[in-house]
Amino acid sequence: MIRKVGAVVAGVVVAGVVIGLAETAAHGALSGDGVFAVVCGAQGLGAAVGGGLAAKLGGSGVLGWVVAAVLLGLSLMNVFSFAHPVWFVPVVVVALGAGGRLGIALATRRRA
């Protein structure tokens, strides 16, 4: 159980670092909707890396989905904190789901 909790925590932390780095770069180089588009991509990348890490460390793809769900909750808190474009919420939900799925698939695939 401790291994699984640690895997989720590690996945969320790594995802946060990936997302934070991408968002920092976007805010420094872009403005307007371009920033939000990069943030959506960063969310997907963070879910892929964090979800994959959690699935690999914990030995279960379910843990990757837990990381993606935590990221979704944090993203929704962010959306309610300040104004976002209308298109942002559905796009980020898809990005988190797709990123989580990709990370889990890569982490749990079997080698032939």
GIRA-V19436 format. One record per backbone hydrogen bond with DSSP energy under -1.0 kcal/mol. NH is the residue of the N-H (numbers start at 1). CO is the residue of the C=O. E is the energy in kcal/mol with one decimal. If there is no record, write none. Layout:
[[NH CO E] [NH CO E]]
This chain:
[[5 1 -2.4] [6 2 -2.7] [7 3 -2.1] [8 4 -2.1] [9 5 -2.6] [10 6 -2.7] [11 7 -2.3] [12 8 -2.6] [13 9 -2.5] [14 10 -2.7] [15 11 -2.4] [16 12 -2.4] [17 13 -2.1] [18 14 -2.5] [19 15 -2.9] [20 16 -2.7] [21 17 -2.5] [22 18 -2.1] [23 19 -2.7] [24 20 -2.3] [25 21 -2.1] [26 22 -2.3] [27 23 -2.7] [28 24 -1.4] [29 25 -1.3] [30 26 -2.9] [34 31 -1.2] [35 32 -1.0] [37 33 -2.3] [38 34 -2.1] [39 35 -2.4] [40 36 -2.0] [41 37 -1.9] [42 38 -2.7] [43 39 -2.4] [44 40 -2.0] [45 41 -2.6] [46 42 -2.9] [47 43 -2.5] [48 44 -2.2] [49 45 -2.7] [50 46 -3.0] [51 47 -2.2] [52 48 -1.9] [53 49 -2.3] [54 50 -2.4] [55 51 -2.4] [56 52 -2.5] [57 53 -3.1] [58 54 -2.6] [59 55 -1.2] [65 61 -1.4] [66 62 -1.8] [67 63 -1.9] [68 64 -2.2] [69 65 -2.4] [70 66 -2.4] [71 67 -2.5] [72 68 -2.1] [73 69 -2.4] [74 70 -2.4] [75 71 -2.5] [76 72 -2.5] [77 73 -1.9] [78 74 -1.9] [79 75 -2.4] [80 76 -1.8] [81 78 -1.0] [82 78 -1.2] [88 85 -1.4] [91 87 -1.6] [92 88 -2.8] [93 89 -2.1] [94 90 -2.1] [95 91 -2.6] [96 92 -2.6] [97 93 -2.2] [98 94 -3.1] [99 95 -2.7] [100 96 -2.6] [101 97 -2.3] [102 98 -2.5] [103 99 -2.6] [104 100 -2.4] [105 101 -2.5] [106 102 -2.5] [107 103 -2.1] [108 104 -2.1]]
